Amino acid sequence: MGSGQMYLNPGVQTDSRLWFPILLWTMGVVGVVVGVVVGLYIIRKYRERKWGQCKSKRRMEGKIVVITGANSGIGKETARDLASRGAIVILACRNRLAALEAVRDIRTTTGDGDLIVMDLDLGDLASVRTFASKVLEKFSKIDVLINNAGVFIPPEERKKTKDGFEIHMGVNHLGHFLLTHLLLDRIQSTPSSRIVLVSSMLYKRGKIDFDNMDADKGWDKNERNQLYNNSKLANIFHSQELAKRLQGSSVGVFVLCPGFVYTGLMRYSAPKFNWIQKLCFAPIMFLFMRNAQQGSQTTIHSAVSEELDGVEWGFLRECKIDGLEEVAQDSVTAARLWDVSMTMVGEKTVGVAEGEGELVEEQGVVLEEEGVFVEEEDEEEEEEEEEESAGEDEGVLVDEGITLEDDDEEDEGEEPVVAEKEVSEGEPSEGEGEEAASSSAEEDDEALVDIGSLDDDKRLLLQHQDQKNSKSK
């Protein structure tokens, strides 16, 4: 027994000596972890106080607001806020089912305003035209147009729109460019109306290369997504030139950066991070990334704030007008991008002559800086041309000319869904697929245009026009 006691006592004494330092070490680790968490929380709250917050209490009863991409993220939270102010909000979305689900969610927080779901695919110019036609038919005014929707897809996937444009430039810029153009007269006729474009601070890394609009010649692979950056810079140039052309009207044009926001755009990036990257990225997300409600504040401010009444243009960050980097202060590029974009979306079929108001006549085509007008030839001239072209195939390019045809698609879209106070209990109709096949349209008008003497950059962009053989008349 005695020997056993002598054997146990040293062990007990040894355990007693280890217990205290282990306790201190554990308390130290816990203290450090708690301190870091509390410190991060305090920093986060401090940053949140610095983030912009729309403080306007303005009501929007009777106001018509169009929001693209309103089924999720910033667009959805913007729709929620404006509906709570009493506005009639048109949710212009590609995914109809997701838009209806967004309406249900919005109705859990507010019963004010009206929510109307309408189909819009910004990657399909025919869909943009159909949507604009429906809006103009159903609404006599448009108080606010918010160009919010956007895509962020790895450039390596080489995605294209249905019209063959690079996906970022096609959706983020050209789709919104055409939509704004088609609705512009109605917006101008609405007193104190506004046009809001959602851009990004990544515009600083963007570049507008008129010889490489579709990135077929490559892009800067040192940037995370150079093509997205380019489209965001295009948004800013679009807003500048639009405001210039609307100068003196009652329309305010605003372009903004919402901040670093966790939205659906992140779905293409987050899954590609390994666990180490995600672990390292987590503190950055916690400190700098906003949720959709926080990220929507500058958009809401741009749409409703009394501070912007009478302001013709502004770039906003944190609900305040801010300055732009030098890369976005190029009025020549902005004006050229406008003309190029008009050509690409089919609203201006050929280039323009240099000098404002200068007209150039070639083969019955009058070119003007603000638009293109095709003069009809008299019947005798048409008969002469038909005789001269007898035996030749119609639609063949002659003297560097090109046959440009207008698509006249039949409107087969679904009727808008109106949610007044609560959503219908019936099953929603099937939404559009992610990659719906584009249907061919029947052409009934065509014009033979000689572009031999036009600028090279204008002629280059005609590659986006449909080149089809014309039908015999």
C-alpha positions in Angstrom: 0.0 0.0 0.0 2.8 2.3 1.0 4.6 1.8 -2.3 1.3 2.4 -4.2 0.8 5.7 -2.4 4.3 6.7 -3.2 3.7 5.9 -6.9 0.4 7.9 -7.1 1.4 11.1 -5.3 3.9 12.2 -7.9 1.3 11.7 -10.7 -1.3 13.8 -8.7 1.3 16.5 -8.2 2.3 16.5 -11.9 -1.4 16.8 -13.0 -1.9 19.7 -10.6 1.1 21.5 -12.1 -0.2 21.1 -15.7 -3.8 22.1 -15.0 -3.2 25.8 -14.3 -1.1 26.6 -17.4 -3.6 24.6 -19.6 -6.4 26.7 -18.2 -4.5 29.9 -18.8 -3.7 28.9 -22.4 -7.4 28.0 -23.0 -8.6 31.3 -21.6 -6.0 33.2 -23.6 -7.2 31.5 -26.9 -10.8 32.1 -26.1 -10.0 35.7 -25.2 -8.2 36.3 -28.5 -11.0 34.8 -30.5 -13.7 36.8 -28.7 -11.6 39.9 -29.0 -11.2 39.4 -32.8 -14.9 38.7 -33.2 -15.9 41.7 -31.2 -13.4 43.9 -32.9 -14.6 42.8 -36.4 -18.2 43.4 -35.3 -17.3 47.0 -34.1 -15.5 47.7 -37.3 -18.4 46.3 -39.3 -20.9 48.6 -37.5 -18.6 51.5 -38.0 -18.4 50.9 -41.7 -22.2 50.5 -41.9 -22.6 54.0 -40.4 -20.4 55.3 -43.2 -22.4 53.6 -45.9 -25.0 55.7 -47.7 -28.6 55.6 -46.5 -31.5 57.0 -48.4 -33.2 59.4 -45.9 -35.8 60.7 -48.3 -39.4 60.2 -47.1 -41.0 61.1 -50.4 -44.1 59.2 -51.3 -44.5 57.8 -54.9 -48.3 57.4 -55.2 -49.3 57.2 -58.9 -45.7 57.1 -60.1 -44.8 54.5 -62.7 -41.4 52.9 -62.1 -39.7 50.4 -64.4 -36.9 48.2 -62.8 -34.9 45.7 -64.8 -33.7 42.6 -62.9 -36.1 43.2 -60.1 -36.5 39.5 -59.2 -33.5 39.4 -56.9 -30.7 41.4 -55.2 -30.6 45.2 -55.5 -33.5 45.3 -58.0 -35.8 43.4 -55.7 -35.0 45.6 -52.6 -35.4 48.7 -54.7 -38.8 47.4 -55.8 -39.7 46.7 -52.2 -38.9 50.2 -51.1 -40.6 52.0 -54.0 -43.7 49.9 -53.6 -43.8 50.8 -49.9 -43.9 54.4 -51.0 -47.0 53.7 -53.1 -45.4 53.5 -56.5 -46.6 51.3 -59.4 -43.6 49.1 -59.9 -43.0 47.1 -63.1 -40.7 44.2 -62.5 -39.0 43.7 -65.8 -37.4 40.2 -65.6 -36.3 37.3 -67.7 -37.2 34.7 -65.2 -41.0 35.0 -64.7 -41.2 32.5 -61.9 -38.5 34.2 -59.9 -40.2 37.5 -60.4 -43.5 36.1 -59.1 -41.7 34.7 -56.1 -40.1 38.1 -55.5 -43.6 39.7 -55.5 -44.8 37.2 -52.9 -41.8 38.1 -50.7 -42.3 41.8 -51.1 -45.9 41.4 -50.1 -44.8 40.0 -46.8 -43.3 43.3 -45.8 -45.6 45.9 -47.5 -49.1 46.0 -48.9 -48.7 49.4 -50.6 -48.2 50.1 -54.2 -48.8 47.8 -57.2 -46.4 45.2 -58.5 -46.5 44.3 -62.2 -44.5 41.4 -63.6 -43.5 41.8 -67.3 -41.1 39.6 -69.4 -37.8 41.2 -70.5 -34.7 39.4 -71.7 -32.0 42.1 -72.2 -29.9 39.5 -74.1 -32.5 39.4 -76.8 -33.2 42.7 -78.6 -36.5 41.4 -80.0 -37.6 40.9 -76.4 -36.5 44.4 -75.5 -38.6 45.8 -78.3 -41.6 43.7 -77.4 -41.4 44.8 -73.7 -41.0 48.5 -74.6 -44.0 48.2 -77.0 -46.2 46.7 -74.2 -45.1 49.4 -71.7 -45.9 52.2 -74.1 -49.2 50.7 -74.9 -50.3 50.2 -71.3 -48.8 53.3 -69.6 -49.2 56.9 -70.6 -46.2 58.0 -68.5 -42.9 56.7 -67.1 -41.6 58.5 -64.0 -38.5 56.5 -63.3 -36.6 53.9 -65.4 -34.0 52.0 -63.4 -31.5 50.0 -65.5 -30.4 47.6 -62.8 -30.0 44.2 -64.3 -26.6 42.8 -65.1 -24.5 39.7 -65.6 -21.0 38.7 -64.4 -19.8 35.6 -66.2 -16.2 34.3 -66.5 -14.9 35.6 -69.8 -13.5 32.2 -70.6 -17.0 30.9 -71.2 -17.3 33.2 -74.2 -21.0 33.6 -73.7 -23.0 35.5 -76.4 -26.4 37.1 -76.4 -29.1 35.9 -78.8 -28.1 38.6 -81.2 -24.4 37.5 -81.1 -23.0 40.2 -78.9 -20.5 39.5 -76.1 -22.7 38.8 -73.1 -21.5 41.6 -70.8 -21.6 44.3 -73.4 -24.8 42.9 -74.8 -26.8 42.7 -71.6 -25.2 45.3 -69.3 -25.0 48.0 -71.9 -26.7 47.4 -75.3 -29.9 45.9 -73.9 -30.4 48.8 -71.5 -29.3 51.3 -74.2 -32.0 50.1 -76.6 -34.6 49.9 -73.8 -33.8 53.5 -72.8 -33.9 54.7 -76.4 -37.3 53.1 -77.0 -38.9 54.5 -73.9 -37.2 57.9 -74.1 -40.0 59.9 -75.7 -42.5 58.7 -73.0 -40.0 59.5 -70.2 -39.4 63.0 -71.7 -43.1 63.7 -71.8 -43.4 62.9 -68.0 -42.6 65.9 -65.8 -39.6 65.5 -63.5 -38.8 62.0 -64.7 -35.5 60.2 -64.0 -33.3 57.6 -65.6 -31.0 55.6 -63.3 -28.2 53.3 -64.4 -26.4 51.0 -62.0 -22.7 50.8 -62.8 -19.7 49.9 -60.6 -16.4 51.3 -59.4 -14.8 48.6 -61.6 -15.4 51.0 -64.4 -12.0 52.4 -63.5 -10.4 49.3 -65.0 -12.6 49.3 -68.1 -11.7 50.2 -71.7 -13.8 50.9 -74.7 -12.1 49.3 -77.7 -14.2 50.0 -80.8 -12.2 47.5 -82.8 -12.9 44.7 -80.3 -16.4 45.3 -78.9 -17.1 41.5 -78.9 -13.7 40.7 -77.4 -12.9 38.4 -80.4 -9.4 39.7 -80.3 -9.0 38.7 -76.6 -9.0 40.7 -73.4 -6.7 41.6 -70.4 -6.5 38.3 -68.5 -4.7 40.0 -65.7 -8.1 41.5 -64.7 -10.6 39.3 -62.9 -13.3 40.1 -65.5 -12.2 42.8 -68.0 -15.3 42.4 -70.1 -17.6 43.2 -67.1 -15.4 46.3 -66.4 -15.8 47.4 -69.9 -19.6 47.2 -69.8 -19.7 49.2 -66.5 -17.6 52.0 -68.2 -20.0 51.9 -71.1 -22.9 52.5 -68.6 -21.2 55.7 -67.5 -20.5 56.9 -71.0 -24.1 56.1 -71.9 -25.4 58.2 -69.0 -23.2 61.2 -69.9 -24.2 61.3 -73.6 -27.8 60.8 -72.7 -27.8 63.7 -70.2 -26.1 65.8 -72.8 -28.8 65.1 -75.4 -31.5 65.7 -72.8 -30.0 69.0 -71.6 -32.7 71.5 -70.8 -35.4 69.0 -70.4 -36.9 67.9 -67.0 -35.3 64.5 -67.1 -32.6 63.7 -64.6 -30.0 61.1 -65.5 -28.0 59.4 -62.8 -25.4 56.6 -62.8 -24.2 55.0 -59.6 -22.0 52.6 -57.8 -23.9 50.5 -55.2 -20.8 49.4 -53.4 -19.5 45.9 -52.8 -22.8 43.9 -52.6 -23.4 40.2 -52.2 -26.0 39.5 -54.9 -26.7 36.8 -57.5 -23.7 38.0 -59.5 -21.5 36.3 -57.0 -22.9 32.9 -57.9 -20.3 32.5 -60.7 -17.3 33.3 -58.4 -18.0 31.8 -55.0 -18.2 28.2 -56.0 -14.8 28.3 -57.7 -13.0 29.3 -54.4 -11.4 26.4 -52.5 -11.8 26.2 -48.7 -8.6 28.1 -48.1 -9.7 31.0 -50.3 -13.1 31.0 -48.7 -11.5 31.1 -45.3 -9.3 34.0 -46.2 -12.1 35.8 -48.0 -14.6 35.5 -45.1 -13.2 38.5 -43.1 -13.2 40.7 -46.2 -16.8 39.8 -46.9 -17.8 40.5 -43.3 -16.0 43.9 -43.2 -16.8 45.2 -46.7 -19.6 43.3 -48.3 -23.2 44.7 -48.0 -26.4 42.8 -48.2 -28.9 43.6 -51.0 -30.9 46.0 -48.8 -27.8 48.0 -47.9 -26.6 47.9 -51.5 -29.9 49.3 -52.8 -29.8 52.6 -50.9 -28.0 54.7 -53.6 -30.3 53.3 -56.3 -33.4 54.3 -54.2 -31.8 57.7 -53.4 -31.3 58.3 -57.1 -34.9 57.5 -57.9 -36.7 59.5 -55.1 -34.4 62.0 -53.3 -35.5 65.6 -53.3 -31.9 66.6 -53.3 -31.7 65.6 -56.9 -34.6 67.6 -58.1 -33.5 69.8 -61.0 -30.1 68.0 -61.3 -29.5 66.9 -64.9 -26.7 64.4 -64.4 -24.7 62.9 -61.6 -22.5 60.0 -60.6 -23.4 58.8 -57.1 -21.7 56.9 -54.4 -23.0 56.4 -50.8 -26.1 58.5 -51.7 -23.9 61.5 -52.7 -22.8 62.9 -56.0 -19.1 62.0 -56.5 -16.4 62.6 -59.0 -15.2 60.3 -61.8 -11.8 59.0 -62.7 -10.1 60.3 -65.8 -10.9 57.2 -67.8 -14.6 58.1 -67.7 -14.1 61.8 -68.6 -13.9 61.4 -72.3 -16.8 63.1 -74.1 -15.5 62.1 -77.5 -15.6 58.4 -76.6 -19.0 58.9 -75.0 -20.4 60.4 -78.2 -18.8 57.8 -80.5 -20.1 54.9 -78.2 -23.6 56.4 -78.6 -23.4 56.2 -82.4 -21.8 52.7 -82.4 -24.4 51.4 -79.9 -27.2 52.8 -82.1 -25.8 50.9 -85.0 -25.3 47.7 -83.1 -28.9 47.6 -81.8 -30.3 48.4 -85.2 -31.7 51.8 -84.6 -29.1 53.5 -86.9 -28.3 51.2 -89.8 -25.2 53.1 -91.2 -22.6 55.6 -90.0 -23.0 59.3 -89.6 -21.2 62.1 -91.3 -18.9 64.3 -89.3 -20.2 67.6 -88.2 -23.5 68.1 -86.4 -26.5 68.5 -88.8 -24.4 67.7 -91.9 -26.2 65.5 -94.3 -24.8 63.1 -96.8 -26.9 61.6 -99.6 -26.0 58.3 -101.2 -28.3 56.0 -103.2 -31.4 57.6 -101.7 -30.1 57.4 -98.1 -29.9 60.5 -95.9 -27.4 60.2 -93.1 -27.7 62.6 -90.2 -25.8 62.6 -86.9 -29.0 62.0 -84.9 -30.5 59.4 -87.0 -30.9 57.8 -90.5 -33.7 58.4 -92.9 -34.3 56.3 -96.0 -35.9 58.2 -98.8 -38.3 56.3 -101.0 -37.5 56.4 -104.7 -40.3 57.0 -107.1 -41.8 54.1 -109.0 -39.9 54.9 -112.3 -36.5 54.7 -110.6 -37.5 51.4 -108.9 -38.5 49.9 -112.3 -35.2 51.0 -113.8 -33.2 49.4 -110.9 -35.2 46.2 -111.3 -34.4 46.1 -115.0 -30.7 46.7 -114.3 -30.6 44.0 -111.6 -32.5 41.4 -113.7 -30.7 38.1 -113.7 -28.8 38.9 -110.6 -29.6 37.3 -107.2 -31.2 39.8 -104.8 -29.5 40.4 -101.5 -26.0 40.2 -103.0 -23.6 42.9 -101.7 -22.8 45.4 -104.4 -20.2 48.3 -104.2 -19.6 47.6 -100.6 -23.3 48.0 -99.9 -25.2 45.6 -97.6 -28.8 44.6 -97.5 -30.3 45.5 -94.1 -33.6 44.0 -93.1 -36.0 44.9 -90.3 -37.5 42.1 -88.3 -41.2 42.4 -87.7 -41.8 39.8 -85.0 -45.3 38.9 -83.9 -45.9 39.7 -80.2 -46.4 36.3 -78.7 -45.3 37.1 -75.1 -47.4 36.5 -72.1 -49.6 39.2 -70.6 -48.3 41.2 -67.7 -49.1 39.9 -64.2 -50.4 42.6 -62.0 -50.2 42.0 -58.2 -52.3 44.5 -56.4 -51.9 44.1 -52.7 -51.6 40.3 -52.9 -50.5 37.7 -55.5 -53.0 35.5 -57.3 -53.2 32.0 -55.8 -53.2 30.4 -59.2 -50.2 28.6 -60.6 -47.9 31.0 -62.5 -47.3 30.3 -66.2 -44.0 28.6 -67.1 -41.1 31.1 -67.1 -38.6 31.6 -69.8 -35.7 29.1 -70.0 -32.1 30.2 -69.4 -31.2 29.6 -73.0 -34.4 29.8 -74.9 -34.0 29.3 -78.6 -34.6 32.5 -80.7 -37.4 32.2 -83.2 -36.9 33.5 -86.7 -39.1 36.4 -87.8 -40.6 37.2 -91.2 -39.0 40.2 -93.0 -41.2 42.6 -95.0 -39.0 45.7 -95.5 -35.5 46.1 -96.7 -33.2 48.8 -97.9 -30.0 48.6 -100.1 -27.5 50.9 -98.5 -24.1 52.0 -100.0 -21.6 52.4 -97.2 -18.5 52.6 -99.3 -17.6 56.2 -98.2 -18.5 55.7 -94.5 -16.0 55.7 -91.6 -14.2 52.4 -91.1 -15.3 52.0 -87.5 -18.9 52.4 -88.5 -18.7 49.9 -91.4 -17.0 47.4 -89.0 -20.0 47.4 -86.7 -22.3 46.3 -89.5 -21.1 42.8 -88.8 -23.9 42.6 -86.2 -26.7 43.2 -88.6 -28.5 40.2 -90.0 -27.4 39.5 -93.6 -30.1 37.6 -95.3 -31.2 37.2 -98.9 -34.1 39.5 -99.7 -37.3 38.1 -101.0 -38.5 39.0 -104.5 -41.0 41.8 -104.5 
